[in-house]
Amino acid sequence: LRLFARVVGAAGPDTLVDASVCDCCHTGLAVFPYDSALLTYRGRTKDEIRDIHVAAWDRNQWSPGRVLNADDWRINGCPVNGPRITSAGGQAAVVWFTAADNAPRVQVSTSPDAGRRFLIPQRIDLGHALGRPDTCMLRDGSVLAAWLEGGGTPGLYLRRISPSGELFAPVRLAITKGGRDGGYPRMILVKDYDATPAQVIV
């Protein structure tokens, strides 16, 4: 499967971003000031390594996709578990699921410079990750990440990561099923512009 992109309303053909990507994993897109953007997706090599990639849009063209973090997850089939991205100003964060080394986990990596470089990922799950994450970024640079967890206390969990990388205690928002019919959480920042607490809908 190949990944294409288009600027809606612009003339010209679709642009090929990556010639080999995971079949069923969704993509994520963040837009930055000065006509730039960052696309994140699950790539696919000929050896069935399906790690998370990013590709940058700079005014009029896409950069070649590159691996965000070399998890080295080899899986002969699509996990239907794509990455999500959020941004504020020139900062960005990507959250994703991997099961490399038979260790299912949810990871978050932040970028201070619109995706030019990403910091070492942090694992945020509780040890029984199902993935299907989403994320949003607060005005102060904190990242909120949501994901599905299995194990003895299954559910939809939310965790905050401070701008300095401190992990706050996870909060279980809802009890969910363990299978694929548990759904795909989505998060949106409703308000974060004054001295009152930020408001988020999940």
Solvent accessible surface area in square Angstrom, and as a share of the most:
residue,aa,sasa,rsa
1,L,124,0.62
2,R,144,0.52
3,L,27,0.14
4,F,89,0.37
5,A,20,0.16
6,R,125,0.46
7,V,75,0.43
8,V,140,0.81
9,G,82,0.79
10,A,48,0.37
11,A,109,0.85
12,G,44,0.42
13,P,121,0.76
14,D,71,0.37
15,T,58,0.34
16,L,79,0.39
17,V,13,0.07
18,D,28,0.15
19,A,65,0.50
20,S,45,0.29
21,V,10,0.06
22,C,4,0.02
23,D,68,0.35
24,C,81,0.49
25,C,14,0.08
26,H,49,0.22
27,T,53,0.31
28,G,7,0.07
29,L,104,0.52
30,A,6,0.05
31,V,107,0.61
32,F,10,0.04
33,P,68,0.43
34,Y,178,0.68
35,D,92,0.48
36,S,26,0.17
37,A,12,0.09
38,L,0,0.00
39,L,14,0.07
40,T,0,0.00
41,Y,3,0.01
42,R,4,0.01
43,G,1,0.01
44,R,71,0.26
45,T,59,0.34
46,K,195,0.82
47,D,79,0.41
48,E,35,0.16
49,I,25,0.13
50,R,5,0.02
51,D,7,0.03
52,I,1,0.00
53,H,22,0.10
54,V,0,0.00
55,A,0,0.00
56,A,31,0.24
57,W,45,0.16
58,D,85,0.44
59,R,150,0.55
60,N,119,0.61
61,Q,125,0.55
62,W,43,0.15
63,S,42,0.27
64,P,117,0.74
65,G,27,0.26
66,R,92,0.34
67,V,70,0.40
68,L,22,0.11
69,N,41,0.21
70,A,85,0.66
71,D,14,0.07
72,D,89,0.46
73,W,20,0.07
74,R,153,0.56
75,I,46,0.23
76,N,136,0.70
77,G,30,0.28
78,C,30,0.18
79,P,20,0.13
80,V,36,0.21
81,N,9,0.04
82,G,0,0.00
83,P,0,0.00
84,R,58,0.21
85,I,20,0.10
86,T,16,0.09
87,S,34,0.22
88,A,33,0.26
89,G,50,0.48
90,G,36,0.35
91,Q,76,0.34
92,A,0,0.00
93,A,0,0.00
94,V,0,0.00
95,V,1,0.00
96,W,1,0.00
97,F,17,0.07
98,T,1,0.01
99,A,19,0.15
100,A,1,0.01
101,D,130,0.68
102,N,146,0.75
103,A,36,0.28
104,P,56,0.35
105,R,34,0.12
106,V,0,0.00
107,Q,17,0.07
108,V,4,0.02
109,S,2,0.01
110,T,39,0.23
111,S,3,0.02
112,P,63,0.40
113,D,35,0.18
114,A,20,0.15
115,G,2,0.02
116,R,184,0.67
117,R,141,0.51
118,F,37,0.15
119,L,94,0.47
120,I,156,0.79
121,P,30,0.19
122,Q,62,0.28
123,R,106,0.39
124,I,1,0.00
125,D,13,0.07
126,L,76,0.38
127,G,39,0.38
128,H,110,0.49
129,A,5,0.04
130,L,48,0.24
131,G,0,0.00
132,R,17,0.06
133,P,0,0.00
134,D,4,0.02
135,T,8,0.05
136,C,10,0.06
137,M,10,0.05
138,L,18,0.09
139,R,150,0.55
140,D,84,0.43
141,G,5,0.05
142,S,0,0.00
143,V,2,0.01
144,L,18,0.09
145,A,0,0.00
146,A,0,0.00
147,W,0,0.00
148,L,1,0.01
149,E,2,0.01
150,G,10,0.09
151,G,43,0.42
152,G,79,0.76
153,T,77,0.45
154,P,38,0.24
155,G,0,0.00
156,L,22,0.11
157,Y,13,0.05
158,L,35,0.17
159,R,36,0.13
160,R,86,0.31
161,I,4,0.02
162,S,15,0.10
163,P,85,0.53
164,S,106,0.69
165,G,25,0.24
166,E,101,0.45
167,L,59,0.29
168,F,79,0.33
169,A,80,0.62
170,P,41,0.26
171,V,84,0.48
172,R,98,0.36
173,L,76,0.38
174,A,45,0.35
175,I,130,0.66
176,T,31,0.18
177,K,132,0.56
178,G,45,0.43
179,G,38,0.37
180,R,148,0.54
181,D,107,0.55
182,G,23,0.22
183,G,27,0.26
184,Y,79,0.30
185,P,16,0.10
186,R,93,0.34
187,M,18,0.08
188,I,108,0.55
189,L,59,0.30
190,V,80,0.46
191,K,27,0.11
192,D,29,0.15
193,Y,146,0.56
194,D,58,0.30
195,A,111,0.86
196,T,76,0.44
197,P,113,0.71
198,A,38,0.29
199,Q,97,0.43
200,V,43,0.24
201,I,109,0.55
202,V,68,0.39
